[in-house]
């Protein structure tokens, strides 16, 4: 039978008993609680490493210890839960690897509060256990210090966010978790209604409409650490449920919204990492980002920029390049310095297969290993044409040039992905944090599969004033008052100034192909609200999870999320999602179709 805690009340966390802090001097009596990391007996000596989220402290027992306490200590195994009372004394054999390594607690009382089976893996900081097993026993994995540090850091980020925005006049307001399904760019998670059978709530992809309505309501500055849900394919920096530092401000310009959030980022990194940044963060227009880096979230810590070769090879007879130019496409390239020896023909073939995964037809290349460069197209182009390319790329012996020829969007996607892949492969990305605002986004993006224009951000984004004339006639010329904050190739936040004019909002919906009936059914309440007066406003949502991932130096959002989902959106520990019984479906008026 387990002991109880009667008469014992914890006075210190394990990692705080270091013999130096006030209240933990040598000779002080302390009471600690935690999990057994390791227990070992050396003759008439027993040592137990007791662990909690702050660290490890050593408990000591010898032949002067009460016999019952000594025997209890001798029975302890890994992951048993204990409380111990004793005096702090100097260790004979010190351990500089831990904070409490100069002291130990000579125990006079020991309570065994909970025994533990042998865990399926050892609770170690550096665990070699495969992730699937660790996720199945996530509650054990979360005992490891690296994960505990990440979860604590995430909590600190949330606290700094609340403090910063509160100090700047923001009001924290909760918005509904069950709301009307509206198009936000991803699939909704739907919740069937028991009372209104056949109708559904949606879990919020973001609190977008509600925070705009709060501006209509006059709250002026709103903040929320909002839970958001998107039914989309997962990857390292995406989970189906995530937390967004969500905000909205009235009577502001885009620059003012960006300045406010820059201040938060600067404070966050200063307090948590003691890293400072100059103001303001650099800005780059969307078009420039795509042309130079092939993506609207570029990692600017390294070069390897995309170079347009179209003009210098305009008259080429090489069929691949010629075909791309004739359809209004482009021929562009990146240069990988000093890579010719490492990047064999076999390696280049692997890269060609990689880009085919994007729908590309392939790559052309120049590999300058020997005195004269070799190419994949040398017999189709004159030497002076090849030299014009190497000159334009400022290439030298030892370099490799990879060339893509296709529609502009395809070339950008391919070279942008190759740039990132090869920078990691050749380890040319320096340490550090490069923040960048991307601005002047196109309002619309064309969906070739469905033959229609969609909003790149969302349909409530304000177009640039000078773009309004093209709204109904040339959607590709419409630009948005939108802005994204990018850090090291990761999109941290996205925001915009919002439409607040009811007539303009209706024009925007119609430009997106919505009928009057669809507008009324999906957004009628928002359009109606604008008719009662709305201050100009704008805002953004910043990914708390991604911030935590970057600040912790984690490789995946799973490392900063207490109970994450895996690639197929399931949670291995609880076997979620799971079937429900027929009676539960009957109450909702639902049934399953057997395939």
C-alpha positions in Angstrom: 0.0 0.0 0.0 1.3 3.4 -0.9 2.3 6.0 1.7 0.5 9.3 2.1 1.7 12.8 2.4 0.5 13.4 5.9 2.8 15.8 7.8 4.9 16.6 4.7 4.5 19.7 2.6 6.9 20.4 -0.3 9.2 23.3 0.5 11.4 23.3 -2.6 11.6 22.0 -6.1 14.4 19.5 -6.8 16.3 21.8 -9.0 16.2 24.7 -6.5 18.1 22.9 -3.8 21.5 23.9 -4.9 23.1 25.0 -1.6 23.4 28.6 -2.8 19.9 30.0 -3.0 18.5 31.7 0.1 16.7 29.0 2.1 18.8 26.1 0.8 22.0 26.6 2.6 24.1 23.6 3.9 22.3 22.3 6.9 18.8 23.5 6.0 15.9 21.1 6.2 14.0 20.7 3.0 11.1 18.6 1.7 11.0 17.6 -2.0 8.9 15.5 -4.3 9.3 13.9 -7.7 10.0 10.9 -9.8 13.0 8.5 -9.3 15.4 9.0 -12.2 17.9 6.4 -10.9 18.4 4.5 -7.7 21.7 2.7 -6.8 23.0 0.9 -3.7 26.7 0.8 -2.8 27.1 -1.4 0.2 25.6 0.4 3.1 24.9 3.5 1.0 21.8 4.2 -1.2 21.6 7.1 -3.6 18.4 8.2 -5.3 18.3 10.8 -8.1 14.9 12.5 -7.6 13.6 14.4 -10.6 10.9 17.1 -11.1 10.4 19.6 -13.9 13.1 21.9 -12.4 15.9 19.4 -12.3 17.4 16.5 -10.3 18.6 16.3 -6.7 20.4 13.4 -5.0 18.9 11.8 -1.9 21.3 9.9 0.4 20.8 7.1 2.9 23.4 5.3 5.0 23.6 2.9 8.0 22.6 5.8 10.3 19.3 6.1 8.5 16.2 4.6 10.2 16.0 1.0 9.2 12.4 1.2 7.8 13.3 4.3 5.7 16.5 2.6 4.5 14.6 -0.5 3.4 12.0 1.7 1.7 14.7 3.5 -0.2 16.2 0.2 -1.2 12.9 -0.8 -2.8 12.6 2.2 -5.0 12.9 1.8 -8.8 12.8 4.1 -11.8 9.8 6.4 -12.0 8.5 5.7 -8.5 7.0 8.8 -7.0 8.5 9.9 -3.7 8.5 12.7 -1.2 11.5 13.1 1.0 12.5 15.2 4.0 16.1 15.8 5.0 19.0 18.2 5.6 21.1 19.7 2.8 24.7 18.7 3.0 27.8 18.9 0.7 28.4 15.9 -1.6 31.6 14.0 -1.4 31.5 13.1 -5.1 30.3 16.3 -6.9 28.5 16.3 -10.3 29.2 19.5 -12.2 26.7 18.4 -15.0 23.7 19.2 -12.9 22.7 22.4 -11.0 22.5 20.6 -7.7 25.7 18.7 -8.2 27.5 20.1 -5.2 24.9 19.0 -2.6 22.6 16.2 -1.6 19.7 15.7 0.8 20.4 13.3 3.7 16.9 11.9 4.1 15.3 11.4 7.5 11.8 10.7 6.1 10.7 9.1 2.9 7.2 8.5 1.5 6.6 6.1 -1.4 3.5 7.7 -2.9 3.2 5.7 -6.1 5.0 2.7 -7.6 5.6 2.4 -11.3 5.9 -0.5 -13.8 9.1 -0.6 -15.9 8.4 2.1 -18.5 8.5 1.0 -22.2 11.5 3.3 -22.7 14.0 5.0 -20.4 13.2 8.6 -19.4 16.4 10.2 -20.7 17.1 13.7 -22.1 18.7 12.2 -25.2 16.3 9.4 -26.1 16.9 7.1 -29.1 13.4 5.6 -28.8 11.4 6.0 -32.0 8.9 8.8 -32.0 5.9 6.6 -32.6 6.5 4.7 -29.3 7.1 7.9 -27.4 3.9 9.4 -28.8 2.0 6.3 -27.8 3.2 6.9 -24.2 3.2 10.7 -24.5 2.7 11.2 -20.7 6.0 9.5 -20.2 7.8 11.3 -23.0 6.6 14.6 -21.4 8.6 13.7 -18.3 11.9 14.2 -20.3 13.6 17.5 -19.6 13.9 18.7 -23.2 10.1 18.5 -23.7 9.4 19.9 -20.3 11.6 22.9 -21.1 9.8 23.4 -24.4 6.4 23.4 -22.8 7.6 25.8 -20.1 9.0 28.1 -22.8 5.7 28.0 -24.7 4.0 29.1 -21.5 6.5 32.0 -21.1 5.8 33.1 -24.7 2.0 33.2 -23.9 2.6 35.2 -20.8 4.8 37.8 -22.5 2.2 38.1 -25.3 -0.6 38.8 -22.8 1.6 41.2 -20.8 2.8 43.1 -23.9 -0.5 43.6 -25.5 -2.2 44.4 -22.2 0.3 47.2 -21.7 -0.5 48.5 -25.1 -4.2 48.8 -24.5 -5.5 45.5 -25.9 -8.5 43.8 -24.4 -8.5 40.0 -24.2 -11.9 38.7 -25.5 -12.9 35.1 -26.2 -14.7 34.3 -29.5 -16.9 31.3 -30.1 -15.4 27.8 -30.7 -18.5 26.7 -32.6 -19.5 29.0 -35.4 -20.9 29.2 -38.9 -18.9 27.5 -41.6 -17.4 30.1 -44.0 -14.7 29.7 -46.6 -11.3 30.4 -45.0 -8.9 28.6 -47.4 -8.9 25.1 -45.8 -11.5 22.5 -44.9 -13.5 23.1 -41.8 -13.9 20.6 -38.9 -17.6 20.2 -38.6 -19.7 19.6 -35.4 -23.2 18.2 -35.9 -26.0 19.8 -33.9 -28.3 17.6 -31.8 -31.0 20.3 -31.5 -30.8 21.5 -35.1 -30.5 18.1 -36.8 -29.0 18.3 -40.3 -27.1 21.5 -39.5 -23.5 21.9 -38.4 -21.3 24.2 -36.5 -17.7 24.6 -37.7 -14.6 24.8 -35.5 -12.8 28.1 -36.2 -10.0 28.2 -38.7 -9.4 31.7 -37.2 -11.6 34.1 -35.3 -11.5 36.4 -38.4 -15.1 37.6 -38.7 -15.7 37.8 -35.0 -12.7 40.0 -34.3 -13.8 42.3 -37.1 -17.2 42.5 -35.5 -15.5 43.4 -32.2 -14.1 46.4 -34.0 -17.6 47.3 -35.3 -18.6 47.0 -31.6 -16.1 49.6 -30.6 -13.5 47.6 -28.6 -10.7 49.2 -30.6 -8.0 46.8 -29.6 -8.6 43.0 -29.3 -6.2 40.2 -28.4 -6.8 36.5 -27.9 -4.7 33.4 -27.7 -7.1 31.6 -30.0 -7.4 27.9 -30.7 -7.8 27.3 -34.4 -8.6 24.2 -36.5 -7.9 23.4 -40.1 -8.6 20.1 -41.8 -5.5 19.9 -44.0 -2.5 17.7 -44.6 0.1 17.8 -41.9 3.8 18.5 -42.0 6.6 19.4 -39.5 5.3 23.0 -39.0 1.6 22.2 -39.2 -1.0 20.7 -36.8 -4.7 20.3 -37.3 -5.3 22.3 -34.1 -3.0 25.2 -33.2 -2.8 28.4 -31.2 -2.8 31.8 -32.7 -1.9 35.1 -31.1 -4.8 36.9 -32.7 -5.3 40.6 -32.7 -7.2 43.5 -34.3 -6.8 47.3 -34.1 -9.0 50.2 -35.1 -8.0 53.4 -36.8 -4.6 52.1 -38.0 -2.6 51.7 -41.1 -0.7 48.6 -42.1 2.5 50.1 -40.9 1.1 50.7 -37.4 -0.1 47.1 -37.2 3.4 45.9 -38.2 5.1 48.2 -35.8 3.0 47.0 -32.9 3.8 43.4 -33.6 7.5 44.1 -34.2 7.6 45.5 -30.7 6.2 42.2 -29.4 8.7 40.1 -31.3 11.6 42.3 -30.1 10.5 42.1 -26.5 10.0 38.3 -26.7 13.4 37.6 -28.1 15.1 40.0 -25.7 13.4 38.5 -22.6 13.7 34.8 -23.6 17.0 34.7 -25.6 18.7 38.0 -24.8 18.7 38.7 -28.6 18.1 42.2 -29.8 17.0 43.4 -33.3 17.3 46.7 -35.0 14.1 48.5 -36.1 12.3 48.4 -38.4 12.4 45.0 -39.8 13.1 45.0 -43.5 10.2 44.9 -45.9 10.0 43.2 -49.3 7.2 43.2 -51.8 5.7 39.8 -52.8 6.8 40.1 -56.4 10.4 40.7 -55.5 10.4 37.8 -53.0 9.1 35.4 -55.7 11.5 36.6 -58.3 14.6 36.5 -56.0 13.8 33.5 -53.8 10.9 31.6 -55.5 8.7 31.9 -52.4 6.7 34.4 -50.4 8.4 33.2 -47.2 12.1 33.3 -48.1 15.0 32.5 -45.8 17.3 35.5 -46.2 20.1 34.2 -44.1 21.9 33.0 -47.2 22.2 34.0 -50.8 21.8 31.6 -53.7 19.2 33.9 -55.3 17.3 33.1 -58.4 18.6 34.8 -61.6 16.5 35.4 -64.7 18.3 34.2 -67.8 15.4 34.8 -70.2 16.8 37.9 -71.8 20.2 36.6 -72.5 19.0 33.4 -74.1 16.0 34.9 -75.9 17.2 33.8 -79.3 18.3 30.3 -78.3 17.4 27.4 -80.4 17.6 24.9 -77.5 14.1 23.5 -77.5 13.4 23.3 -73.8 14.3 27.0 -73.2 12.6 28.0 -76.5 9.3 26.3 -75.6 9.1 27.9 -72.2 9.7 31.4 -73.6 7.2 31.0 -76.4 4.4 30.3 -73.9 5.2 33.4 -72.0 7.2 31.5 -69.4 10.7 32.0 -68.1 14.2 30.5 -67.8 15.8 31.0 -64.4 18.6 29.5 -62.4 20.4 29.2 -59.1 24.1 28.7 -58.5 25.5 26.4 -55.8 29.1 27.5 -55.1 31.9 24.9 -54.8 29.5 22.0 -55.3 30.7 20.5 -58.6 32.7 17.7 -56.9 30.0 16.7 -54.4 27.1 17.1 -56.9 27.7 14.2 -59.2 25.5 13.4 -62.2 23.8 10.8 -60.1 23.0 13.5 -57.4 21.7 15.8 -60.1 19.4 13.0 -61.4 18.0 12.7 -57.9 17.3 16.5 -57.9 15.5 16.1 -61.2 13.3 13.5 -59.7 12.7 15.8 -56.7 11.5 18.7 -58.9 9.2 16.3 -60.9 7.3 16.0 -57.6 6.3 19.6 -58.1 5.0 18.9 -61.6 8.1 20.1 -63.3 9.4 18.4 -66.5 13.0 18.5 -65.2 16.2 20.6 -64.9 19.0 21.6 -67.1 22.5 22.1 -65.5 26.0 23.4 -65.9 28.6 21.5 -63.8 32.0 23.2 -63.8 34.2 20.6 -62.4 37.2 20.7 -64.8 38.7 23.5 -66.8 35.7 23.7 -69.1 32.1 23.4 -67.8 30.0 20.4 -68.8 26.3 20.9 -69.5 23.2 18.9 -70.1 22.5 21.0 -73.2 25.9 21.7 -74.7 25.3 20.2 -78.1 22.2 22.5 -78.5 23.8 25.8 -77.6 26.9 27.6 -78.8 29.8 28.2 -76.5 29.2 31.9 -76.4 25.6 31.3 -75.2 26.9 29.0 -72.4 29.5 31.6 -71.5 26.8 34.3 -71.3 24.9 32.1 -68.8 28.0 31.5 -66.6 28.9 35.2 -66.8 25.3 36.2 -65.8 25.5 33.8 -62.9 29.0 35.0 -61.9 30.0 31.3 -61.9 33.5 30.0 -61.5 35.2 26.6 -61.6 33.8 24.4 -58.9 30.2 25.8 -59.2 27.0 24.1 -60.3 24.2 26.0 -62.1 20.7 24.5 -62.0 18.2 25.9 -64.6 14.4 25.6 -64.8 12.4 26.5 -67.8 8.6 26.6 -67.6 5.7 28.8 -66.6 6.8 31.4 -64.1 4.9 29.9 -61.2 6.4 26.5 -61.8 9.9 27.8 -62.1 9.5 29.8 -58.9 8.2 26.8 -57.0 10.9 24.5 -58.3 13.9 26.8 -57.7 12.6 28.1 -54.4 12.4 24.5 -53.1 15.8 23.6 -54.6 17.4 26.6 -53.0 16.2 25.6 -49.5 17.0 21.9 -50.0 20.5 22.5 -51.3 21.3 25.1 -48.6 20.6 22.6 -46.0 22.4 19.8 -47.8 25.6 21.9 -48.2 25.2 23.4 -44.7 25.5 27.0 -45.9 22.7 28.5 -43.7 24.3 30.6 -40.9 22.9 30.7 -37.4 20.8 33.7 -36.5 17.3 35.2 -37.0 16.3 37.1 -40.1 12.9 38.7 -39.9 11.2 40.0 -43.0 7.9 41.6 -43.8 6.4 40.5 -47.1 3.9 43.1 -48.4 1.9 44.0 -51.5 0.4 40.6 -52.1 -1.8 39.9 -55.1 -5.4 39.9 -53.9 -6.4 37.0 -56.1 -4.8 33.7 -57.1 -6.1 31.7 -60.1 -7.2 28.2 -59.4 -6.5 26.4 -62.7 -8.2 23.2 -61.7 -11.5 24.9 -61.0 -11.1 27.8 -63.4 -11.8 30.6 -60.9 -10.1 33.3 -58.9 -9.7 32.8 -55.2 -8.7 35.2 -52.4 -5.0 34.7 -51.6 -5.5 35.7 -48.0 -9.3 36.0 -47.3 -12.2 37.9 -48.8 -12.2 40.6 -46.1 -8.8 42.0 -47.1 -8.8 45.6 -48.3 -7.5 46.0 -51.9 -4.9 48.7 -52.7 -6.8 51.9 -53.6 -5.2 52.1 -57.0 -6.3 48.4 -57.7 -10.0 48.9 -57.2 -10.5 49.8 -60.9 -9.5 46.3 -61.9 -11.6 44.4 -59.5 -14.3 43.2 -62.0 -12.2 43.3 -65.2 -8.6 42.2 -64.4 -8.4 40.4 -61.1 -4.7 39.6 -61.6 -3.9 43.3 -61.3 -5.5 43.7 -57.9 -3.1 44.0 -54.9 -4.0 43.7 -51.3 -3.2 45.7 -48.1 -1.8 42.5 -46.7 1.4 41.6 -44.9 3.2 38.5 -43.6 6.0 38.3 -41.1 8.6 35.7 -42.1 11.4 34.3 -40.0 14.2 32.1 -41.5 11.9 30.8 -44.2 8.9 30.2 -41.9 5.7 32.3 -42.0 5.1 33.4 -38.5 2.1 35.6 -39.0 -0.3 36.9 -41.6 -2.5 40.0 -41.5 -4.2 42.7 -43.5 -6.2 45.9 -43.4 -9.9 44.9 -43.7 -12.7 46.0 -45.9 -15.1 48.1 -43.8 -17.4 49.4 -46.6 -20.5 47.2 -47.1 -20.7 48.0 -50.8 -17.1 47.2 -51.5 -17.4 44.0 -49.5 -20.3 42.9 -51.7 -18.2 43.7 -54.8 -15.4 41.6 -53.5 -17.7 38.6 -52.8 -19.1 38.9 -56.3 -15.6 39.1 -57.8 -15.0 35.8 -56.1 -18.0 34.3 -57.9 -20.5 34.3 -55.0 -24.1 34.9 -55.8 -26.4 37.3 -53.8 -27.9 34.2 -52.2 -24.5 32.8 -51.2 -23.4 36.2 -49.9 -26.5 36.5 -47.7 -26.3 32.9 -46.5 -22.6 32.9 -45.6 -21.8 36.5 -44.7 -25.1 38.4 -44.5 -24.6 39.2 -40.8 -21.2 40.8 -41.5 -22.4 42.9 -44.4 -25.3 44.0 -42.3 -23.0 45.0 -39.5 -21.0 47.3 -41.7 -24.2 49.2 -42.6 -24.3 50.5 -39.0 -20.8 52.1 -39.1 -17.4 50.5 -38.9 -14.1 52.1 -38.0 -11.2 51.3 -40.3 -9.3 48.4 -38.8 -6.7 45.7 -39.4 -4.9 43.0 -37.6 -3.0 39.7 -37.9 -2.6 36.3 -36.4 0.7 35.1 -35.2 1.4 31.4 -34.7 2.3 30.7 -31.1 3.3 27.1 -31.9 5.7 28.2 -34.6 7.2 30.9 -32.4 7.8 28.3 -29.7 9.3 25.9 -32.2 11.8 28.5 -33.4 12.7 29.8 -30.0 13.2 26.3 -28.6 15.2 25.3 -31.6 12.8 22.4 -32.1 12.5 20.5 -35.4 8.8 20.0 -35.3 5.6 21.5 -33.8 5.2 18.1 -32.1 8.1 19.0 -29.9 6.4 22.1 -28.5 2.8 20.7 -28.3 1.8 18.7 -25.3 -0.4 16.1 -27.1 0.2 16.4 -30.8 -1.3 14.7 -33.8 0.8 12.7 -36.3 0.9 12.9 -40.1 -2.5 11.3 -40.6 -4.1 13.6 -38.0 -4.4 10.9 -35.4 -3.3 11.0 -31.8 -1.5 7.8 -31.0 -1.8 7.9 -27.2 -5.6 7.9 -27.1 -6.2 6.3 -30.5 -8.1 9.4 -31.6 -10.2 9.8 -33.8 -12.3 6.8 -32.9 -15.7 5.3 -33.8 -18.7 6.3 -31.8 -21.7 4.0 -31.0 -24.8 4.0 -33.1 -26.9 5.6 -30.4 -24.7 8.7 -30.3 -25.2 9.0 -34.1 -28.9 8.5 -33.9 -29.2 11.3 -31.4 -27.6 13.6 -34.0 -29.7 12.2 -36.8 -26.5 10.9 -38.5 -25.7 7.6 -40.1 -22.6 6.0 -41.7 -22.4 4.9 -45.3 -20.6 1.6 -45.5 -18.2 1.6 -48.4 
